Amino acid sequence: MSKRMRIGFALACLGFGLVIAYFLMAGLMMHRGASDTLRVGPLTEMLTPEMRPVDPRELGYRGDPQEALALAFETISMEGELGPAEAWYVPGGDDARDLVAIYVHGVAGAREDGYRHLAMLNEAGISTTLISYRNDEGAPASSDGHYAFGLTEWRDLESAVITMRERGYERVLLVGESMGGAIVGQFLRRSEHAHGIAGIALDAPALDFRAILAFLGGRAGAVFPHQVTEVALTMFRLQGPVDLSQADVRAEIAAFDGPLFIAHGDGDNVVPASITDSVLSQRQGMSFVLRSDADHLLSYIENPQAYARVFDGFLRALD
C-alpha cells in the first residue's frame, strides 16, 4: 500500500470514528435530557407559574370543581396496581345517560387541567371523572421516579374504567391531553377492559415518543436528529425499566372505530402536529378535528367558541 493510500485510509477511519463519536455523544445527551424531563419533580417545578391563574380554564389553575366551576363533586378512591389513587367524580345532569367521561392529564399536570373539558361535558349532561395516576399528588409513586409515557400509567386508567363500570356506567368516553393521549393509546393496546369505549377526545396528543424526541432534538440543533433519536432510544432500552421505543400508539388511535375528537395547534413547540396528521391520514372512523395556530395545549385559549363548537359536534355523535 502506498503512502498516499495509507493516509487516505487513516483519514477515512478518523472520519468514520468522528461520526460514530458524534452519534454516541449526541444520543447520550438526548437520552439524558429526555430522562431528566421525564423525572418526577423538576418539570412540575419548571411549569408551575409564579402566580396561579384565577380562570379555571387556564392551565396551572388549582382548586377543586366546586371552587373552580361551582360543581358538586365527590372525591373517590380507585385501587390501582401500586395502591389507591384519588379522583374527582362530577355527576352529570342527565340521569338517563349510561355514559361517563374520564379525563387524563399530561406529564407533570394535574386533574384541574381538565376543567375546560369538564365545563363542556357537564353542560352536555355527561358525568365526568378527573383522575390522578402514579407520581401525581394523591396517587402512589413509581419505584423509578419517572413518567413512562403511558407504558405503565395505562394501568391507572384501567382502574378508573373498572371503577366507573362498577358504578353502572356501560359506556366510557376517554379524554386525554398531551401525554394523557399516550396513556389512552396504551390502554387501548393493552387492556382487556378496552371494550365499550364510546369515544375518544384528545388535545395535542403525545402519541409517538420517537417523533417527539426527534422534533425536540432538531429544534435544539442536533444534526441528523432522527438517527440520534434511535441511539437515545437504544440507551433507554438498555437502561430500562421500560422500552420507550414502544411508546407509539398512533395505530391504536387511528384504528379506533368510534368518534374521535382531536385538537392540535400548528404552533405546538412540544408535540409536532405532524403526529396528529399521521393519525388522521389513516383514520376511517368519524373524526372531529380542530386545527389552530396555537402552542401546546392552547387551542382552546386561542378560540374557545370554535373549540366548543367542534367538541359539541363530537359529543352529539356519541349518541
Secondary structure, DSSP 4 states (H G I P E B T S, - for coil): --HHHHHHHHHHHHHHHHHHHHHHHHHHHHHHHHHHHHBTTHHHHHHS-SS--SSTTSTT----HHHHH----EEEEEE-SSSEEEEEEE--S-TT--EEEEEE--TT--GGGGHHHHHHHHHTT-EEEEE--TTSTTSPPPTT-B--TTTTTHHHHHHHHHHHHHTT--EEEEEEETHHHHHHHHHHHH-TT-TTEEEEEEES---BHHHHHHHHHHHTT-SSHHHHHHHHHHHHHHH-SS-GGG-B-HHHHHH--S-EEEEEETT-SSS-HHHHHHHHHH--S-EEEEEES--TT-HHHH-HHHHHHHHHHHHHHT-
